[in-house]
Amino acid sequence: MTITTLSSRQFNQDASKAKKAAMAGPVFITDRGRPAHVLLTFDAYKKITGDRTRIADLLAMPGIEEIEWKIPPLRDLAQPADLF
């Protein structure tokens, strides 16, 4: 894996160069000499983030309405404030 570093100016002037470099590895884009952004291919991004399941995807699953949820009742923990 090759890591490429480009300044923001270089990135703005030649985005296609950055995209080609991202095929070989991450491209660090700097602002005033400090790393500010990283350019990755989408496949590399998916590899890093993994196959995480989101709660919204789970709730949208067919048949989810047939699952019984047993949620215990909440106890009222609120108490009046003693201001005197």
Secondary structure, DSSP 8 states (H G I E B T S, - for coil): ---EEEEHHHHHH-HHHHHHHHTTS-EEEEETTEEEEEE--HHHHHHHH-S---HHHHHTSTTGGGS-----------------
